[in-house]
Amino acid sequence: MLSVDLTARRDAVEAAPDLRALRDRLALRVEPLLVRMPPIPTAKALLSVDGGLCPRDGAALEFDPWSPGAHRCPSCGRVASGERHDRAWARFQHLWLAERTADLATLAVLTGDSACAERAAESLDAYAARYFEYPNRDNVLGPSRLFFSTYLESIWITGYLGAAALLREAGLLAGGTIEGVGAVAEEAANLIGEFDEGLSNRQTWHNAALAAIAVWFEDEELAGRAVEGPTGIIAHLVRGFGEDGLWYEGDNYHLFALRGQLLAMGWAAQAGVDILADPRLATRLGSALWAPAFTALPDHTFPARKDSRYGVSLAQPMYLELWEVGLARLGDEESALWGWLAELYRSDPPAPQRFDSYLHEAGEPEDRGRGRSALSWWALLEMAPALPPASLHAWQPTSALLDSQGLAILRDGRRYASLECGTYGGGHGHPDRLHLTLHADGVHWLPDPGTGSYVARDLFWYRSTLAHNAPRLDGASQPPGDARCLAFAEEGEWAWTRGSYGSFTRTIVRAPEYLLDVVEFGAEEAHLVELPWHPAGAVAVETAGDWSAAELTEEFVDEAERFEPSGGGPIVLRARAADGVELALHLLLDGELLRARAPGVPGGGGAATWLLARRQGKAARFLAALATGLRSRAVLGLRASGDLI
């Protein structure tokens, strides 16, 4: 921010209770740093299969920014040590230190606290002194000195330069420190600039880093490349976020890319380029802010589509800042998204989680509560002084079709059902066209599992069709390809959508008491047609019959059994969640039903039972009626005669 902006912001903070509370909480957060300098890693970060994981139970080790050589397991309580664990710790420590340095710098310029300014400068100097000692090797995705991937270097340098730029603008940075920061920035520019990742969520962070470096050096040529280049800030805003606003790689990467994009646009503004002055670009940013609110599940988590993390709440402070900063920049105090943001603040606060781009809560007590005062230095500099009156309006999500994603969402007051009928999604896409998600009566009955660890073997399971509620042919995962949404309509309590992929169509009908699912296949030659179901909870079969051993030769799958019903008609299954809520699943299929065990959702605690309907032939139709909660016994039967169901 320019010095005149800092003066205005200082006055705004002093006048606004929410901003003062955030400022004071940041001051509390940095108190330990003023007592002693946190340890700076002596080695660059390393990505390995076992680093940072408990040798006993595989749980992720806790990140303690004050403990470089002893790493506690939150599951079993044991302490792990060794080079691999230390270098896994270094990944988060480098990022955490950049964030804390920015905290210190922000407090220094807003409060005049000289101790904060001195400690921030000490951190800047420490990295300037040793940056070139970290080797540019052992990398995974592009060149890096501190890390193993360029995008992490980009995240780090934006925080590092954010702190340095604030202090320099306020006249609080000595000449030697300015020179050292410049040397780091120049080397980072060389590393980041040589690794262009095209249209990628990671490139949004590269653009932010290059724009920050351009501001530091007042380099118009570099700023022009970062903003207007073929893979620059504007290109990513227009091409990465579709016309419906959703990032093409799925919800998790939408949120990651949106944070990088907002930071990049902020640095561009410091370079004199006001991207939001173009109404078309402002509209596209608005759509990007709307998209996660449209797709959010009823429990305020985002759906784990494609390579997304499973079960992550949108009420995490990192995500709250997207709407705080984005809406403040757009300046629309009447936007219904203020109501969405207020609802997130009112929801039960999620447990703190660790993110590469947000470590502000690391090492913090968990009982400090959540709210606007729990955000970061970035929010303190940019968010609105108070939530506007529009935040008092109740958030009322509706059914929606996100055209560019082909994601069809059918909602009512208690149910959320979605059908995947869009594009594959690039390198982070999954073979899950026509996947069905169902969340109803407080339970995520049919989830998309997303992805666990990128370095664990079960990554191959989560990236298979069989791990989803999506059809497949001849025992193989779907080949990469796009689906299409053929129909989408809603009238009163009824709604329906239909998608197609290859020789498959899937139709979902939302009725007042139940959900009807129709999967159809037709081809000139016979195929093995399969449809998995992954219901949550304990699953029992109500239909009379027996289970016998079956063969299902798949990695990660065991205990396969075939159901042999005593008579004809639909097979009725009932899933019961931990809180007693039930899902009734009525299946009508001209084929066989199997059950087996396989990995459950990431972080779910092990294997889970799932179902597989299958039929050999040129044509197949799988019918299902699903009812949940108090209406779980609303479906009395399921019959079909030709096209009549």
Order of alpha helices (4+ residues) and beta strands (2+ residues): alpha-alpha-beta-beta-alpha-alpha-alpha-alpha-alpha-alpha-alpha-alpha-alpha-alpha-alpha-beta-beta-beta-beta-beta-alpha-beta-beta-beta-beta-beta-beta-beta-beta-beta-beta-beta-beta
